[in-house]
Amino acid sequence: MRDDEQSPSVLELPQMAEAFEALRRGKHIALKDGDIFHAIKMNETLYAQLFSKLGFKLVHHPRDFFYFLDQSNFTDLSARIAVFMFILVEHLADQGDTVEDAVMTRRFAYKDLPHLHGERYPTYMREAGITTPEDLAAIVRTMERFGFTRRMDAETFGFDVPIYRFLDLCMEMASKAGESTEKSPAEETDDGEVTS
C-alpha cells in the first residue's frame, strides 16, 4: 500500500479544528499539549499543506514544537515578550548563571524579576508599555496563553520549551553584543605595539 493511501485525507485529520484554532490564536504547540501535538506531528505534511492553502505557514521548530509564522507582522505583543526575555537573559548572565539552564529549569517568582528594578530595565519596560508589577504579571500570563510559560502557583512561574523561539534570539543577540564589546578599533601586535 502506498504511503498516501495510509494517510488520512485533509478532512479526516485528527484534532484539525482544535489545532487550527490554537495555532491561529498564536499558541505554540508542544509535547505538553498532548493529542493536538501528536496529531500534528504524525500528519505534519498534510497539516502544513492544509494551513498553507488557508494562508498560514506551519513551522516545526528544531526543539519540537509547532507554530504559525507571520513574517509580515512583528506585533507590539511580540516586542513586549522580546524585551521581557532580553532583560531576563541579561540579568541571568550578569549573575553568572548558565542562562539556558536557568530559564528552562528554574521557578521564577514575580517579586524577584529584575524588570522593574535598577536604572536601565524600567526604562526599557516603560517603552514596552509595562510599568507596574501588575503589568509584568499580565505579560507572563499572556506568555502562558501562547505556550511560553506555565503557572506554578499564584506567585511563581516556569518556562516551557516554546520559549526557545525568543531565547535563541536573545542568546544570539547577547553573543553578538559580547563579541562587539571585546573587539577594539586597535589591535596589539605580538611585540606589544598597537596597530589600527
C-alpha positions as CSV (number, residue, x, y, z in Angstrom):
1,M,0.0,0.0,0.0
2,R,1.3,3.5,-0.9
3,D,2.1,6.0,1.9
4,D,-0.6,8.4,0.6
5,E,-3.2,5.6,0.9
6,Q,-2.3,5.1,4.6
7,S,-2.5,8.8,5.4
8,P,-5.8,10.4,6.3
9,S,-7.3,12.9,4.0
10,V,-7.3,16.6,5.0
11,L,-10.9,16.2,6.1
12,E,-10.1,13.3,8.4
13,L,-7.1,14.9,10.1
14,P,-7.3,14.3,13.8
15,Q,-7.7,17.4,16.0
16,M,-7.8,19.6,12.9
17,A,-10.2,22.2,14.2
18,E,-8.6,22.4,17.7
19,A,-5.1,22.6,16.2
20,F,-6.0,25.3,13.7
21,E,-7.8,27.4,16.3
22,A,-5.0,27.2,18.8
23,L,-2.3,28.0,16.2
24,R,-4.3,30.8,14.7
25,R,-4.5,32.4,18.1
26,G,-0.7,32.3,18.4
27,K,-0.4,29.2,20.6
28,H,2.8,27.3,20.3
29,I,2.0,23.6,20.5
30,A,4.5,21.3,22.2
31,L,4.6,17.8,23.7
32,K,2.7,19.0,26.8
33,D,-0.3,19.7,24.6
34,G,-0.9,16.0,24.2
35,D,-3.3,14.9,21.5
36,I,-3.0,18.1,19.4
37,F,0.8,17.9,19.3
38,H,0.8,14.2,18.4
39,A,-1.8,14.7,15.7
40,I,0.2,17.5,14.0
41,K,3.5,15.6,14.4
42,M,2.1,12.4,12.9
43,N,0.5,14.2,10.0
44,E,2.8,17.2,9.7
45,T,2.9,17.3,5.9
46,L,-0.8,17.2,5.5
47,Y,-1.3,19.8,8.2
48,A,1.3,22.1,6.5
49,Q,-0.4,21.7,3.1
50,L,-3.8,22.5,4.5
51,F,-2.7,25.5,6.5
52,S,-0.7,26.8,3.6
53,K,-3.8,26.8,1.4
54,L,-5.5,28.8,4.2
55,G,-2.6,31.3,4.1
56,F,-0.7,30.1,7.2
57,K,2.8,28.8,7.4
58,L,3.3,25.9,9.9
59,V,6.7,25.9,11.4
60,H,8.2,22.8,13.2
61,H,10.9,24.3,15.4
62,P,14.0,22.2,16.0
63,R,13.1,22.0,19.7
64,D,10.0,20.1,18.6
65,F,7.1,22.5,18.8
66,F,4.8,24.0,16.2
67,Y,3.5,27.5,15.5
68,F,2.3,29.7,12.7
69,L,4.9,32.1,11.3
70,D,3.7,35.6,10.4
71,Q,6.7,37.3,8.8
72,S,4.7,40.4,7.9
73,N,3.8,41.5,11.4
74,F,6.0,41.9,14.5
75,T,3.3,42.9,16.9
76,D,3.6,45.1,20.0
77,L,2.9,42.0,22.0
78,S,5.9,40.2,20.3
79,A,8.0,43.2,21.1
80,R,7.0,43.2,24.8
81,I,7.8,39.5,25.1
82,A,11.2,40.1,23.4
83,V,12.0,42.9,25.8
84,F,10.9,40.8,28.7
85,M,13.2,38.0,27.6
86,F,16.2,40.2,26.7
87,I,16.1,41.7,30.2
88,L,15.8,38.3,31.9
89,V,18.7,36.8,29.8
90,E,21.0,39.8,30.5
91,H,20.1,39.7,34.2
92,L,20.8,35.9,34.5
93,A,24.1,36.3,32.5
94,D,25.2,39.1,34.8
95,Q,24.5,36.9,37.8
96,G,26.9,34.3,36.3
97,D,24.1,31.8,35.7
98,T,24.1,29.5,32.7
99,V,21.2,31.3,31.0
100,E,19.6,28.4,29.1
101,D,19.7,26.1,32.1
102,A,18.3,28.8,34.4
103,V,15.5,29.7,32.1
104,M,14.5,26.1,31.4
105,T,14.8,24.7,35.0
106,R,14.2,27.5,37.4
107,R,11.0,28.6,39.1
108,F,10.7,32.4,38.8
109,A,8.9,34.5,41.4
110,Y,7.2,37.6,40.1
111,K,8.6,39.6,43.1
112,D,12.2,38.7,42.2
113,L,12.1,39.6,38.5
114,P,14.6,42.3,37.6
115,H,12.5,44.1,35.0
116,L,11.2,47.0,37.2
117,H,14.4,47.5,39.1
118,G,17.7,49.2,38.5
119,E,18.5,52.1,36.2
120,R,18.0,50.7,32.7
121,Y,15.4,47.9,32.9
122,P,12.4,50.1,34.0
123,T,13.2,52.4,31.0
124,Y,13.1,49.5,28.6
125,M,9.9,48.2,30.1
126,R,8.2,51.6,30.1
127,E,9.0,51.8,26.3
128,A,7.2,48.4,26.0
129,G,4.2,49.7,28.0
130,I,4.9,47.8,31.2
131,T,5.3,50.0,34.3
132,T,3.8,48.1,37.2
133,P,4.1,44.7,38.9
134,E,0.6,44.0,37.6
135,D,1.6,44.8,34.0
136,L,4.6,42.4,34.5
137,A,2.4,39.6,35.8
138,A,0.0,40.2,32.9
139,I,2.7,39.8,30.3
140,V,3.7,36.5,31.9
141,R,0.0,35.3,31.8
142,T,-0.1,36.3,28.1
143,M,3.0,34.3,27.5
144,E,1.3,31.3,29.2
145,R,-1.6,31.6,26.7
146,F,0.9,31.3,23.9
147,G,2.6,28.3,25.4
148,F,5.8,30.0,26.6
149,T,5.3,29.8,30.4
150,R,3.3,27.8,32.9
151,R,1.9,28.9,36.2
152,M,3.4,27.1,39.2
153,D,1.3,28.9,41.8
154,A,0.0,32.4,42.3
155,E,3.4,33.8,42.8
156,T,5.7,31.8,40.6
157,F,6.0,30.5,37.0
158,G,8.3,28.5,34.8
159,F,9.1,28.4,31.1
160,D,8.1,25.8,28.6
161,V,10.0,24.6,25.5
162,P,8.4,27.1,23.1
163,I,10.3,29.9,24.9
164,Y,13.2,28.9,22.7
165,R,11.6,30.9,20.0
166,F,12.6,34.0,21.9
167,L,15.5,32.6,24.0
168,D,17.5,31.6,20.9
169,L,17.1,35.1,19.5
170,C,18.2,36.7,22.8
171,M,21.2,34.4,23.2
172,E,22.3,35.2,19.7
173,M,22.0,38.9,20.2
174,A,23.8,38.8,23.6
175,S,26.6,36.8,21.9
176,K,26.9,39.4,19.1
177,A,26.9,42.2,21.7
178,G,29.6,40.5,23.6
179,E,31.8,40.0,20.5
180,S,31.4,43.6,19.5
181,T,32.5,44.9,23.0
182,E,35.5,42.6,23.0
183,K,36.8,44.0,19.7
184,S,38.5,47.3,19.8
185,P,39.5,49.6,16.9
186,A,43.2,48.9,17.6
187,E,44.8,45.5,17.9
188,E,48.0,44.7,19.7
189,T,50.8,43.0,17.7
190,D,53.0,40.3,19.3
191,D,55.6,42.8,20.4
192,G,53.1,44.9,22.3
193,E,52.8,47.7,19.6
194,V,49.3,48.9,18.8
195,T,48.2,48.9,15.2
196,S,44.9,50.1,13.7
